[in-house]
């Protein structure tokens, strides 16, 4: 699940804690919201305040709305001493706005997004094989749309390209599956009975014409199979001399 506050926004907050009066204030603000420092934190820095801040930031589940809400209250408490027109504070607030949050400039109250922002995570992307590239571009647009419209437009173009690549990949995979099925399908022509050999038309016509003009053969003379005794005797004619 996507972080509700981006790592770049958390980095801006960590940088702000450089100028806080004591690292103990960081610890107290987060502990009062139910957080303990992450004992396995490997992030190292020359500033004790920034290191302490990172230890508590790593103990927050940034995908959990309840955790994020409590972390925002710690942010508000620690930033209450900053002047509203402080440049670094304004920069941090702008990063929060890019993540979809609303900032009350008078009180410093941080309000999470209500879920109506069209650039928040899209549930339909879950059906894709790899929607991370598309969601990444949505995040870029969200973060840049306030301060850098040109960057937002560029990110929108990249979003179109990423979406087209995903669609092309799916279409290619479907085409390969279809071709694979056609290759393994038995050929209908292999089971056909070969057609009978046909006599050329000219030869057939000549044969018919020859038969139509030929003289019919006489019937065969029957052979007398009776024994010689039974054969008729012809009278002998005398020839007058």
C-alpha angles and dihedrals in degrees: 000000000000121000112255090215115037123236091243090057091049089051090055090053092049089053091051090057089066089083098044115119096241139002087229089072089059091050093047094049094052096039091053087058092052100262128132125196116266106251091200095056110136097182110120130193139161090242117080090201094055092044091051091047091052092051090057094041089057091055091062120091098223092193092059113086091206093053092046092049091054091046090053090055089053089050092052092050095049094045096047092096094056119098111249091237094051108132095221092048091049089051091054091048090052090054089052090050090053087056088055100261127137120226124202102218092202100050102018091233114161116216119194119229116275094222095254094103107113091214095060118106112305114226093207089067088072089077092062123092094233113006094160094100092054094046090049091056091049088055091051091053092047093052095045103040094087104043104019115033091171090058090048090054091048091050090050090056090050088049091057090050093048091049091049090052091053092049091047091050092052092046091050092050091050091049092052091050091051093048091048090054092050092050092054095043112104113250115247092212092061091066098047121113109242111251118252118266109263125214112235112261095238092052092049092051092050091051092052093049093049091052093049094056101037119110112247114246117244117253114266118264111251115242117230108230098182118121118261094255091063097049115109116254116229117215116250113239116218119226115222112233 
